[in-house]
Amino acid sequence: MRILHILEATAGGTRRHVLDLLPALARRGLDCTLIYSPLRYPPFERDAALLREQNITTIPVPMTRSWDAAVDLPAIQTIRSVIAKSTFDIIHAHSSKAGFVGRLAAGIRHRSTVIYTPHCIAPHAALPLRQRRLARLAETLLAPLTARYIAVSMPEKRFLQHSGIARRRPVHLIYNGIDANGAAEPMPHSPVFHLGCIGRLSQQKNQEFTLYLLRELLRASSHPPQLHLVGDGENRTALQQLARRWGVHDSVVWHGDVADPTSLYAQCDVMLQPSRWEGCPYSVLEAMAAARPVLASSAGAMPELLHGCGETFKLHHPHHWLHTLKNWQENHSEREALGKRARERVQRYFCLDAMVEKTLRVYQENGMPRNQRFVP
């Protein structure tokens, strides 16, 4: 079975999803091709090289994050040409921009089945109203070109079903999954309370909220906490200025982009994820696999991920966040117990194999022979 994946290359969770999914599909006997954009995240060229080593064809096609006719119209034509020259059984578009360009390129008359995974659909995100309205219009117009949707959180699935976007098309819920088989590092014993926050320094990830929490903890605690911010992005300068203005800059470690944050999880007592909007964040899954308790906003799949092993609150209830952090700061055994439950939960419900097998079943419902054998 031949599958064309289309991705507007990013440095975030969508990139991780594709890099995990495609090799797993290839190992199970599927013929995978990836169209990706080299513009937004140039280091993805290294990722593409690794995929080629695993017998996955990669095709660079320039695309931008926002609409740019000078770039995106040629991209649509190029993708249409790739589709016309091959016999793909399924076209699987990942993220809003790739979903837009890829579905237009496939068109309504193409015989391939088109599957779309938004990975946090734009009309459901905390974006400006005009942006959300335009995104919703685009998604509604593209629905006839979509055979099935894959949502990565229950709120996203409900939104697709009840907003009218999916137009009675099947919407499958498939959470992201990770390989959590490695041993977790024991929680550090230190008078310093180490907080971690991993993600692009951006409006979405809302690191200013972590700086606010740090400021309030510094005012209330006799043992000063330390915040580890892992990631880079367009808000870095503004966040550093805010940290200086609030007098917390010396209590923040700015790690920048880190290829493998495993050691950072091991340094931290608690992980924070105060995102304004989310899909199914890998940073939360990785923290759970590292046996670290997570305190997160209620965006996206985070309440589903952390059920019984962490806490999620609305962003407009900062007192709940602070009360929980103070309790965790004083109670090492509770942090350990939550971390253990988190690790067990991710191993049981959010493993990579489960994500891959559920994706295969969606493909199977769209024409893949049910008796096709896969290499485990």
Helices and strands as residue ranges (DSSP letters): E 2-7, H 13-27, E 31-36, H 44-53, E 57-60, H 69-85, E 90-94, H 96-106, E 113-117, G 122-124, H 129-142, G 143-145, E 148-151, H 154-162, E 171-173, E 194-198, H 207-220, E 226-230, H 236-245, G 249-251, E 252-256, H 262-267, E 270-273, H 282-289, E 294-297, H 302-305, E 311-313, H 318-330, H 332-349, H 352-364
